[in-house]
Amino acid sequence: MAGIRLKRLYSAGNTLRVAYEADAKAENLGRLNDMMPPLITAVLKDLVETHGLFFIGFPNAADIHAQMLAGLTGQRRPEEIAAAEPLVQSLENRPLALDAEDQAAMADDLAAAKGKGPSAEIGEKTLRARLWNMLGAFGRAIKAVTKSGGKEILKHYFIDWVRSYETLIASWLQIAQGSASGWFTNMMQVLRGWIG
């Protein structure tokens, strides 16, 4: 229990909540063809509620939930989600590039982000944060190597993934960060200078 990563646990539950909310909305609108079979809906409802009760038992759970709800606007960025999808999927083929739990959390967040409603917006928000953090760590690592001269990091599988998906990463960053995404181009130039 002590080793559970709460934001990862939250992401998994949030993905299930998106599916449950979509089914409830379909029922409210009378869209019978969009509804799940009743037995599946009952199991999903039980799982979502049990997850919520389990999650809230952790000391920081209420703070994490409040953090996830903070800043929800109802405005979505589908082009950003579409650009993030091939990045998240590409990590499935590179299991050593990223921690397995982080990779699973991004996949959960992507699945949630494709839905509708507040839980889907939370998925979008956490997916964006995870990608920013991951790519920001790349930029900080390149900057640190520039100062220290130690180039051991260049052998890491993550660096290989960044080099392989440079164009997709740059496209996502352009959508997500606009003109501020130029840092990535600069870091890639530095990296190419070292690798040759």
C-alpha positions, 0 to 999 in steps of 0.5 A, a space after each residue: 500500500 505504501 508504494 501506491 502512486 496516488 496520481 497513477 491510481 487516480 488516473 486509472 479510476 478517472 478513465 473508468 469514470 469517463 466510461 460510466 459517465 458516458 453511459 449515464 449520459 446516453 441513458 439520460 438522453 434515451 440513446 439506447 444504442 449508446 448504452 452498455 449492457 446493464 450487467 456491465 454498467 452495474 459492475 462498472 458503477 460498483 468499480 467506480 464507487 469502490 475505487 472512489 472510496 478506496 482512493 479517498 482513504 489515502 491521506 493526500 487523496 482529497 488534495 489530489 482530487 481538488 487539484 484535478 478539479 481546479 481549473 476545469 473550464 469545459 474548454 477542450 483541445 481536441 487537436 492537442 489530444 489527437 497530436 498526443 495519441 501517436 506519442 503515447 502509442 509510440 511508447 508502447 513499442 519502447 518499453 524501456 524508454 519510460 517507467 511502466 507505471 508512467 506509461 500506463 498512466 499516460 495511456 489511461 489519461 489518453 483514454 479518458 481525454 477522448 471522452 466528454 465531460 469533466 472527467 474527460 477534461 481531467 484526463 486531458 489535463 493530466 495527460 498534458 501535464 505528464 507529457 510536459 513533465 516528461 519532455 521538460 525532464 528531457 530538456 533539463 537533462 540536456 541542459 545539465 549535460 551541457 554544463 557537466 559534460 557527462 554524456 552517459 544520458 545519451 545512451 538512455 532508451 528515452 533519448 533514443 525515443 525522443 530522437 525517433 519521434 522528434 517530429 511528432 514531439 515538436 508537433 505536439 509541443 507546437 500545439 500545446 505551447 505555441 511559440 514557447 515550444 522553440 526550446 525543444 528545437 534548441 535542445 535537439 540541435 544540442 543533442 545532434 551536435 553531440 551525437 553527430 
